[in-house]
């Protein structure tokens, strides 16, 4: 029988790659999207087939993690075999500006979805997208046994989600797992996240349509992997015999400076000629170093990453150069970007 999966956050980076993976495996995929006056499905438009088509395997439903009643209705109607909770307010710096909203969606949203699974009586396996930000100030390397020390409203909300997922696993015998994913990026990463902000700027600077790139802390160390590989790990967690929590990471750390050097160097530019400091992009509490130990996932799930931060930077720069060329807008250099543009939003 065809398996059915429900994905929250399907229009995001991870959701789009996961939808691709599951469709390729023959799943029927259902996604929850928020109602908006503009289309926000660009990452999954290439997967969409008219639902009237008898061969359609992707279906989208309006809903929100802030609406528990709607979640119960959707779970009852779809009756999925697997549920992947990828939705969140996921920008760490923004969580300091909008802590209550972050707590409601990133934290309380998880228990609403878990409770919907429970109340609907479906026998779905449940994946919770946890984050390496849980470790915060705890020094690397970080594994499933490393103590948590969250350093942002986002991380604190994710910590609640982590523990409530474990609680539902133990209280109701649910197959519920936490995937503690370290930074994973791709050409589909949002433009306000530092990696995409950098690679997009490289493409624009190389093309002569942007002069400077403003960033904050360049000394932060992160373990960057390729999102397309990480969704395979998510799926493998739900195929295991028993529900357990797993870290997904490359085990290699790079500073923001390293990522800048790899990105600008890929097109023959010196990043120091273009990057400028803006204190607005500093976090009130910084996370110095996140480097994961994914040996458990590699040994028990057979999951192994192949793309590290340097290789990833080159993939993303090439994609942003191609995207800029495809735009074909000779007037782009004459456009005055507003003060709230993605080039000035927190990196």
Buried (B, 14 or more C-beta within 10 A) or exposed (E): EEEBBBBBBBBBBBBBBBBBBBBEEEBBBBBBBBEEEEEEBEBBEEBEEEEEEEEEBBBBBEBBBBBBEBBBBBBEEBBBBBBBBBBBBBBBBBBBEBBEBBBBBBBBBBBBBBBBBBBBEBEBBBBBBBBBBBBBBBEBBBBBEBEBBBBBBBBBBBBBBBEBBBBBBEEEEBBBBBBBBBBBBBBBBBBBBBBBBBBBBBBBBBBEBBEEBBBBBBEBBBBBBBBBBBBBBBBBBBEBEEBBBBBBBBBBBBBBBBBBBBBBBBBEBEBEEBBEEBEEBBBEEBBEBBBBBBBBBBEBBEBEBEBBBBBBBBBBBBBBBEEBEEEEEEEEEEEEEEEEEBBBBBB
